[in-house]
């Protein structure tokens, strides 16, 4: 039994491209932000409070396209179909910013 312990992996962890484990737990949210509606903002959204690596997570509130910049600084589109599958859930991506242009969905922010 003891030799299985070193292979145990937490169910809430994923591996990044380097093979490191990434937790999916949300440690906090900003109560002052609430639900972010990009149509009401003048510019791209970057969280004031975030993870030590400068990223945050989003909980998708409406099933519509969301344009983001990922942790590795690549641009990515969360499609309306993907957003629909994750509505009410934390999207499993580390995000640096949400672009105003191309984003029609709403979301909450966590880190």
Secondary structure, DSSP 4 states (H G I P E B T S, - for coil): -HHHHTT---TTEEE-TTS-EEE-----B-TTT-SEEGGG-SS-B--SS--TTS-BEEEE-SSS-EEEEETTS-EEEE-HHHHHHHTTSB-SS-EEEE-STT---EEEEE-
